[in-house]
C-alpha cells in the first residue's frame, strides 16, 4: 500500500443559528395587533417616501425567501435580520421526533368545527374530545434529548362533516422498521401541537416547531417488533410493537399552513406500558386545562420520504442526496466543508478519531437526526466483500462501508471524470474519502475511495482524509 499524502486541515464553518422572528415575539407581547399594524404602517411610510426597505432572509417553515421585516411578518415567518441571505440549512426544521402516546381520562371539551387540508384533500371535521397525549420519546437511545423537547401532541377524536373520505388501498409506507402496504380506512384523530407541564399551568408553545396531523386508521400488513427501549418524561420502559394503527399526515388547519409536508408519522399499537396516572397541565390552540395520562399504548415513528420519481437515480433533497437504487441518503458537501479532513482513529485501530467524535455529531446536527453510536466492526480483505459482526444501523448518520461508498462513483477505476461523482452531490475533493470498513489484514488501516479516478485503496487510520456521511439502506 502506498501512503496517502496528509493535506492541511481547513477551518470549519459553524452550523447555522436559528433566530426567532420579531413577528413571533410580537405575538406574545400584548397588544400584539397594535404593534404589528405599527410595524406594517412604518414600512408603508418608508416605501411611500421612496426609501428602500431593508430585506433579509425570511423563514416560513422550511422555505426561505428574501423579504422586508414587515412582509415576513405578514407571511407568518421568522425574520433572520437585515442583510441576511438564504443559505442551505438556514430554515431547516428540527428533525421530527418519535412519540409515545398515552391514553387519557375522559375530559370535558366543547366541540368545535375546523377546516383541514392534507395530501388527500380538503375537509371539514368536528373536533369532539381529547383522546391521547403523545410525548417525544428517546427510542433505543437514538435521541437522548427527545424527552426534553417541549413540542408534544394532543390527539383529539374527529368526525368528518363534509368531503366523504374514500378508502385508499395498498398505500406503501416505509419507516425504520421496514415497508408496509396499508389500506387507509378513515380519519379519526387530529394531533395538535401542545405544551405540557407536570407542575403547573403550561405556557403555550411560541412558536410550535411541529405540525398539526390528521391521522387515518389503517389495516394491512402485520408487524411485530419486540424489545424496544423507550424513555420519555414519564419514565423508561421496554415495549413491543404489535400492529400498525394509524398513518398521520401533516395537515393545514384553518389555513394556518404546514411546516414540513414530508414529515409523516406511522403509529403502532404497542404493549401497554406501566400505569402512570399522572395529571398534567396542557396548552394549545383549543385552550388549556388538565388531563390525566394513564398508560402508553402507541408508538409513532417518522415515515421515510416518498419513493423517487420514475427513472431518477439520485434525488436532490436540499442538504442531502437520496440514492433511489440503494435507499441510502448521502450528505451533500458545500464549499464550506468539502475540504475538512478527519482521522479514522486516535489510538491506532479503534473508531475514535475525529471522523467519529467530531464530524458525525456535527453532520447530524446540521442535516437532522443523530450520529450512530453502534460499534464499527465491518472488515474486508479485498475492498469489495464486506463482513460485519454488527450490521450498520439504518436511521442514524455514519461513515459508509466500502461497498456503499463505491456505489456513488460515476464509473469504476480508471474513471475518466475528475472528480468521479455526479455533481448533484455538491463539491467533491479529487482525493481519498474514508469508509467505515477496516482492512481485515491490517487493523491499523481502513478502506477508502480516491475520487480522482475511482481507485479503491487503504489508508492509515491516524491520517487525515476526507469524509462524507450516510444513513439508511435498502
Secondary structure, DSSP 8 states (H G I E B T S, - for coil): ---------------------HHHHHHTSSSHHHHHHHHHHHHHHHHHTT----EEEEEETTEEEEEEHHHHHHTT-EE--TT----TTTT------EEEEEEE-------EEEEEEETTEEEEEEEEEEEEEEEEEEETTS-TTGGG---EEEEEEEEEEES----EEEEEEEETTEEEEEEEEEEEEEEEEEEEESSS-----SS--S-EEEEEEEEES---EEEEEEEETTEEEEEEEEEEEEEEEEEEETT---S-TT--EEEEEE-------EEEEEEETTEEEEEEEEEEEEEEEEB------TT-SEEE-SSEEEETTT-EEEE---TTTTT--EES-SSSSSS-SHIIIIIHHHHHHHHSS-B--S---EEESSSSS-EESS---SSSBEE--HHHHGGGBSSSSS-SSSS-B-GGG----SSEEEEEEEETTEEEEEEEEETTTTEEEEEETTSEEB--EEEE--
